[in-house]
Amino acid sequence: MFLFDAHLDLGLNAVDWNRDLRMDVADIRVQETVFNMTDLGRQTNTVSLPELRKAEIGVCVATVLGRIEQPINHSFGFTTPEACYAIAHAHLAYYRAMEKNGHMKMLRTKSDLSKHVDAYKKDPAKAPLGFILSMECGDPVLDPDNIHEWYENGLRAIGITHYGPNRYGGGTRSEVGLAAEALPLLKNIEKLGIALDLTHLSDRAFNQVADYFTGRVLASHQNVRKFSDWQRQFSDEQIKFLISRDGVMGMAFDAIMMQPGWIRGTTKPTVTIERAVDNIDYICQMAGNTRHVGIGSDLDGGYGFEQTPSDLNTIADVQKVATIMEKRGYKSQDIAAIMHGNWLRFFGEVLPG
């Protein structure tokens, strides 16, 4: 079934992790094995362009990502906004290069999205991967007015925080609220019509955004706190807010968001893709419909299959969601909405004409 994935860190994988995403997943694993790359996430990748085609992913949200981290002995993150700006532009340059060689296509407008979906459905084997550009973490935005430059570059969605506090507010594993500069940034985001990604906001920052921001909202890769009770997932109240604003939540396949008590590098996955469907069903039951949930896999977002459901080997296994939902009695039109329809509708409303 045609699949829309609302969160893929392709630029991070290609630039920061130095992977050739034109290769098969198996070949990337072999390459990393031969070069004895043993960091978490190496040799266990799940995503590449051929695998995305196998997964029937015709459209995705692809990110640029740069995060400030003050320690200098880290393997991820940067110490200045300027460096974050630079690495985000490196990710953007990668996408532009992939457009030039015909592997990807940026979708900036409603017309772009509609034409690409038609082309993909007509010939899935030849159509490039369509992508909508998003920014995960606002640190590459040098100041609130710099968001205009990013919009001109094609940015259509943004999450302003990531892990810990940053220049714009509190992210995951913090209880910091919004910073002063977040308010003019949010106002500019709203005026430009960029969708605000609520993923990775601290609870306090989430509540402040809910009071202040009146534009369109989504949660690109976000699960339910009921099944893994820590701050990375949404509480029932946060889910209800997203539903009230006609947003969509993308189910992530990171086991740390599904399996309670997860310790990175130590815990082994015992949950299966059934747990992702548990999350989907929970949101549908809360909403009373299937309108507000989709897929936002976050696969290869800094980890590999050592940190995914135990029955997921590559991103193609996300297709198992449709089979499981069918067995649970979901109608075909509702399964299609969750696999692609809800995101197509959402971005069909958000993107400029």
Secondary structure, 3 states (H helix, E strand, C coil): CCEEEEEECHHHHHHHCCCCCCCCHHHHHHHHHHCCCCCCCCCCCCCCHHHHHHCCEEEEEEEEECCECCCCCCCCCECCHHHHHHHHHHHHHHHHHHHHCCCEEECCCHHHHHHHHHHHHHCCCCCCEEEEEEEECCCCCCCHHHHHHHHHCCEEEEECCCECCECCECEECCCCCECCCHHHHHHHHHHHCCEEECCCECHHHHHHHHHHCCCCEEECCCCECCCCCCCCCECHHHHHHHHHCCCCEEECCCHHHCCCCCCCCCCCCCCCHHHHHHHHHHHHHHHCCCCCEEECCCCCCCCCHHHCCCCCCCHHHHHHHHHHHHHCCCCHHHHHHHHHHHHHHHHHHHCCC
